[in-house]
């Protein structure tokens, strides 16, 4: 609903360069991956980078631009203390930027997948996608970009947390908040159960509707 409301919103301040903008993840991951010193983890970053490069470059002209929140994660969602339906809000608009609209759902799904148990990642990711589709349907090109954008967001976040942990070890508890789950989820998405066929032709997008 937030993205739908922002469809007609524009502001000069949103036309900026942000390190967290997944639209520019390929270049930023390429620069930041040196911060990942573990060989196994670096291999995951390289694999994610390869997927993003192969998928997002050719698709960029088909992806709609919009101002997005840019950081819809579990720490930025406020719900009613008694679980009353409909009382949900987003906070922390510091990462707002004009970018590909589809990055919004990819970012949200990335964090849902991090929080979900291994055996329920596909199911819970699908719930988020179907909910988004019901409010603001994605085009076929955007649906195809969801998987590489999730992978790119995870890789970017993990590179940044690795860099920050090395430079500011006293703040590692905060900067590595999603790191453990992030590495597990990235490995899952790059593995046989969550590989490229995972999106959008599988059951994850089934019933999601079309643009």
Secondary structure as UniProt FT lines:
FT   HELIX           2..5
FT   HELIX           6..8
FT   HELIX           12..14
FT   TURN            19..20
FT   HELIX           22..24
FT   HELIX           25..32
FT   HELIX           33..35
FT   HELIX           39..59
FT   HELIX           60..62
FT   STRAND          65..68
FT   TURN            74..75
FT   STRAND          77..79
FT   TURN            81..82
FT   TURN            85..86
FT   STRAND          88..90
FT   TURN            94..95
FT   STRAND          97..100
FT   TURN            101..102
FT   HELIX           103..115
FT   HELIX           118..120
FT   HELIX           121..135
FT   HELIX           140..167
FT   HELIX           169..171
FT   HELIX           172..175
FT   TURN            176..178
FT   HELIX           179..190
FT   HELIX           196..198
FT   TURN            203..207
//
